[in-house]
């Protein structure tokens, strides 16, 4: 998913971190353990069904649990609020057995009167017809669960059956996403009764390891350990997300001890971090991709020869060396190299400027071409220096008579333009939501995603490709799915709606006192088991 941004307000410093520690009492005689995480941006929401960005998903994770979860450091599915489940032979019925005595958090406005049960699962997925939540929440308007769930019904207080309209091999991975967290039906009902329904989204309550305290837009989010979490109380007393948009500021605060964990250091900072004995660097191959989307509905890019010419004209190896030094691999397909379904370099365009020139002439592009190129306003893990990348791409294209007009805008405006099809060329990227290839292949390139507001920035629609993607959803055997996805990637290569750029590694920097932190290939930050050395 994209990483949304909001107001660029100065992040927390040491003074606020100390104030946080003082404001939240320790539960033991020892001093409270407060971990400050220097995060990238403010989340657009703290409500799971409204979340659209990886920043929001990160901020949601401490408060909520899902039916199933990703095992630490992997995308393997393990039990969470569901202790076990069964799947019908036709793949359409999933029966989940819920954990008993799971407590919801409380707040100054709400004290739960019962533990989590089937009613909360039914509520979280829109009622028995799968529709109530779908009318209200953005994620259910996307191709995915909205079109997949036929019904969600209780079999008893701790057993729930999901009935699908068709089998879908990615369902469990989708259910592990924070957007599909289990919500409190009682909390929603109580807030509506009190005439404050907005509190349900603004003051989140879940079953997760930390309870929400407060959120200052552009400054910080504070959480407190949830004493009654079903896995046991977390080791940290207080967790603070200190919103710090720039990588250099995050590193400065980390070195000063103003935060203990820092998101996404720049590749150029790696040597400095490695040389500091008080710091540690974590890295993992990420399920993420950066790419140049070509709007296939705009002339002359509706001609596949012009799109192939762009693929041959851009020196991606030079971009890798300059933008991802030692921290990324070249992407040749819509899938990151870390994906089990990636066809990799078997489908790759060479860097061949003269062949690109020949293709342009063959396509009738002989009088020069002026084209807009949009790039994100700030750094992302999938594009650590978008401004420089845009400049390098422009330098590669201009000798072929393509004059590039580089544009950017605040993040919300930039991403809205991409999703509404208002760009010709656009540097975009995606961080996987759940590790399943469908999350890239369908979300970013399906015909449904090419509609206004969809994530298919290239506005490319190919019926043969769509048929393969739909077929892959029906197959549970991973080897068979990989063969289908390889065929779909071959169509992508032939039609060239993107110039794939890179699959980056995810980086996190931390103080040496941080214990039990585990990175995940989806790029999220999990603090549920983290501790601080005395």
HELIX and SHEET records of a PDB file:
HELIX    1   1 UNK A   14  UNK A   23  1                                  10    
HELIX    2   2 UNK A   48  UNK A   50  5                                   3    
HELIX    3   3 UNK A   54  UNK A   61  1                                   8    
HELIX    4   4 UNK A  118  UNK A  124  1                                   7    
HELIX    5   5 UNK A  132  UNK A  136  1                                   5    
HELIX    6   6 UNK A  138  UNK A  141  5                                   4    
HELIX    7   7 UNK A  145  UNK A  148  1                                   4    
HELIX    8   8 UNK A  171  UNK A  175  1                                   5    
HELIX    9   9 UNK A  178  UNK A  180  5                                   3    
HELIX   10  10 UNK A  185  UNK A  193  1                                   9    
HELIX   11  11 UNK A  199  UNK A  202  1                                   4    
HELIX   12  12 UNK A  247  UNK A  255  1                                   9    
HELIX   13  13 UNK A  267  UNK A  269  5                                   3    
HELIX   14  14 UNK A  270  UNK A  274  1                                   5    
HELIX   15  15 UNK A  304  UNK A  313  1                                  10    
HELIX   16  16 UNK A  316  UNK A  323  1                                   8    
HELIX   17  17 UNK A  344  UNK A  346  5                                   3    
HELIX   18  18 UNK A  353  UNK A  362  1                                  10    
HELIX   19  19 UNK A  386  UNK A  398  1                                  13    
HELIX   20  20 UNK A  411  UNK A  419  1                                   9    
HELIX   21  21 UNK A  438  UNK A  441  1                                   4    
HELIX   22  22 UNK A  448  UNK A  450  5                                   3    
HELIX   23  23 UNK A  463  UNK A  474  1                                  12    
HELIX   24  24 UNK A  478  UNK A  495  1                                  18    
SHEET    1   A 7 UNK A 210  UNK A 216  0                                        
SHEET    2   A 7 UNK A 220  UNK A 225 -1                                        
SHEET    3   A 7 UNK A 238  UNK A 243 -1                                        
SHEET    4   A 7 UNK A  34  UNK A  39  1                                        
SHEET    5   A 7 UNK A 261  UNK A 263  1                                        
SHEET    6   A 7 UNK A 498  UNK A 511 -1                                        
SHEET    7   A 7 UNK A 279  UNK A 285 -1                                        
SHEET    1   B10 UNK A 210  UNK A 216  0                                        
SHEET    2   B10 UNK A 220  UNK A 225 -1                                        
SHEET    3   B10 UNK A 238  UNK A 243 -1                                        
SHEET    4   B10 UNK A  34  UNK A  39  1                                        
SHEET    5   B10 UNK A 261  UNK A 263  1                                        
SHEET    6   B10 UNK A 498  UNK A 511 -1                                        
SHEET    7   B10 UNK A 288  UNK A 294 -1                                        
SHEET    8   B10 UNK A 425  UNK A 431 -1                                        
SHEET    9   B10 UNK A 369  UNK A 374  1                                        
SHEET   10   B10 UNK A 402  UNK A 407  1                                        
SHEET    1   C 7 UNK A 210  UNK A 216  0                                        
SHEET    2   C 7 UNK A 220  UNK A 225 -1                                        
SHEET    3   C 7 UNK A 238  UNK A 243 -1                                        
SHEET    4   C 7 UNK A  34  UNK A  39  1                                        
SHEET    5   C 7 UNK A 261  UNK A 263  1                                        
SHEET    6   C 7 UNK A 498  UNK A 511 -1                                        
SHEET    7   C 7 UNK A 328  UNK A 330 -1                                        
SHEET    1   D 2 UNK A  68  UNK A  70  0                                        
SHEET    2   D 2 UNK A  77  UNK A  79 -1                                        
SHEET    1   E 4 UNK A  82  UNK A  87  0                                        
SHEET    2   E 4 UNK A  93  UNK A  98 -1                                        
SHEET    3   E 4 UNK A 159  UNK A 164 -1                                        
SHEET    4   E 4 UNK A 149  UNK A 156 -1                                        
SHEET    1   F 2 UNK A 514  UNK A 515  0                                        
SHEET    2   F 2 UNK A 531  UNK A 532 -1                                        
END                                                                             
